[in-house]
Amino acid sequence: MKFEKKSLIFDYVITYQTRQLRTDWQEGILLMEDFTLTKNIYQNGPIFFSVESELNERHFGRFTYYLPINEEVILGENPHYGFLKQFRLEDALVLRQADQEVDFHVAYEKLKQYAKEQKISLENKFYCVLLNVYGDYTIDLYVPVIKAGEQHDF
């Protein structure tokens, strides 16, 4: 298992936010794929999503789905959808092809263990980037690194 430090940057990104069961993580992906079809928007990068844990809650999480597109758009009034001119994750610990684990939560735990051994502080949030390779999906797992001097309340 190989861990790396990388960044993740995309211009023009549509977002969708929801609180849902962790086991239902694919539902947001289907919504984003449908969004491109119904709004006639061109996707130009992989769909990815973040998961934030909720205090004392193992089954639910706060999910944000990201869809890179080719140009800036104006979205109507919808509290769940948003638009970012740029998504930027400067410094993250990455596990490529995390889908080879039982699920991405298991991969996340392994990545956290590695970070602990290396004395790397991580945020309590992770990103799964879904890469379509010849009809199959692989998942790359990104966990933001907390820079020295930063403090997060989790």
PyMOL commands that set and color helices and strands:
alter all, ss='L'
color gray80, all
select helices_A, chain A and resi 22-24+26-39+98-100+104-118
alter helices_A, ss='H'
color red, helices_A
select strands_A, chain A and resi 3-21+48-54+57-68+81-95+125-133+136-144
alter strands_A, ss='S'
color yellow, strands_A
deselect
rebuild
show_as cartoon
